[in-house]
């Protein structure tokens, strides 16, 4: 009789292990899928938020550009207390203001006309780009929109945020 009970116990253990492995695999697939979906949703939300902020800032920047007002102090004030980086560039790609740079560093900054997000903004589109920022030493999401006056692009606004929490 003992020989008969061991195979039943062995079968039950094998079945339990099989169910355990299946359960763990299902959990891993569900976790990966949910994580991926949530990352994509957060990524889309961040892009949308940066686009809205850039559009609002372009509305604020338009009269300042037309009046020749000092931009750097206004841009720093808008970005104060946030992780948001705001950059304004002129139609030739020169930096007019940057919330992450001191006033005296603006003249020494590279021309930004060829950056993908600004190139799109100068085509009257919303430009989106992701890359490593040498200035801030982190991976950033950049969104740029044109500043339009009478249908002409007179500059562009770029908003950017670190993407450390939403890295896809």
C-alpha positions, 0 to 999 in steps of 0.5 A: 500500500505504501507504494501506491500512496507515493505516486499519488503524493508525487503527482500532487506535488508535480501538479502543485509545482506546475500550477505554481510555475504557471501562476508565476508566469502569468503574474510576470506577464501581467506585471510587464504588460501593466507596467508598459501600458502605464509608462506609455500613458505617463509618457503621453501625459508628459508630452501633452503637458509640455506642449500645453505649457510651451503654447501658453509661454509662447502667448506670454513671450510674443508681446515681450519679443515684439516690445524688445523686453528683457526675456531672461528674468521673465523666463526664470520667473516662469520656471521657478520652483519647477523641474521645467526648463524653458528656452526661447530662441530667435528665428536664426537659432540664437538663444534669447532666454534659458531658465537653466542658464545664467544671463552671462552664459546665453551669448556663449550657447550653441545655435539651436536652429538645427535641434530637431524640436526647434527645426519643427517649430520653425516649420510651424509644427510642434517639435518633440525630441528626447536626448541627453542634455549636456547642460543638465547632465540628464536625459530630457524630453523637449517640446518646442512650439513656434511663436507666430506674429501675423503668420510669421515665425519670429521665434520658438519656445521650448519646454523640457523636463527630465524623464528619469521617472518615465524612461521608455 
